């Protein structure tokens, strides 16, 4: 018997569809819950819009906490990161993400 795991038919379909859609990035807010909810992405027809900020900003804050509190445990950093993310307004998340985009340096680790 093969050591490879059987692939889900859905996974095969999803990966095959990757070349059939246009992918864009935009900051998205859930219009029904503007104060507290972000959208990770949306799909309309052949366009998929990804909101990169909702994954980048928490990761960036997490690593910044390590930078400013290097002695804290991973558990403590995670707890405080969650607390900080929940305190952010949409405008602050967008501003942090904009700083990330402006300041990031692409490294080639190939």
Secondary structure, DSSP 4 states (H G I P E B T S, - for coil): --SSPPPPHHHHHHHHHGGGSEEEE---B-GGGTTT-B-SEEEETTEEEE-THHHHHHHHHHHHHHHH-TTS-HHHHHHHHHHHHHH--HHHHHHHHHHHHHH-------
